[in-house]
């Protein structure tokens, strides 16, 4: 149980375009989802916390207009990288916690974004 | 926010040996968690230790927590080639995780 999926797993896009990444909890309802960014050989950096039905809370330094997060249902959150630039190229990982408010976060497999 | 920080090690060990990695943090925590990440993949939750616990075991994993020193260690006993991965600690202070830099462990068959 507690499986989180992400789609797509890999995406290449041109500079200036927008890219949407989906994060789904497959076998549980996720009241809270988290979006992280990871550069090569580095740690995960929390970008934002998303609660179902409310606006996401962004970490300091993360542009909310650049990284649009929607958490419309208890099983789906989306991250849209708007007007992508090469410096947005990174590994984006989502995680989710269940409705019981558990302490463990279940992570998706990640999405590798390459902006040309 | 809390910041878990591992000693920036890259461990290379022979299969069957034990692997130990450390993590330190700066602020108070509710719990500390260890995760494994295979190259280019998501994270797999390994073990959680609460702030009132000192030691915890799960299979071949042993985690210690010293809140007075704000440090934790992860021991993998009898390592296997499949244990090759990066290992991250993450501190949880308010249901948000702060990850350390990670330890790259290579187990040589």
Interface residues (C-beta under 8 A of the other chain):
Chain A: X4 X6 X32 X34 X36 X42 X43 X44 X45 X46 X49 X91 X93 X95 X97 X101 X103 X104 X105 X106 X107 X108 X109 X110 X112
Chain B: X30 X31 X33 X35 X40 X41 X42 X43 X44 X45 X48 X88 X92 X95 X96 X97 X98 X99 X100 X101 X102
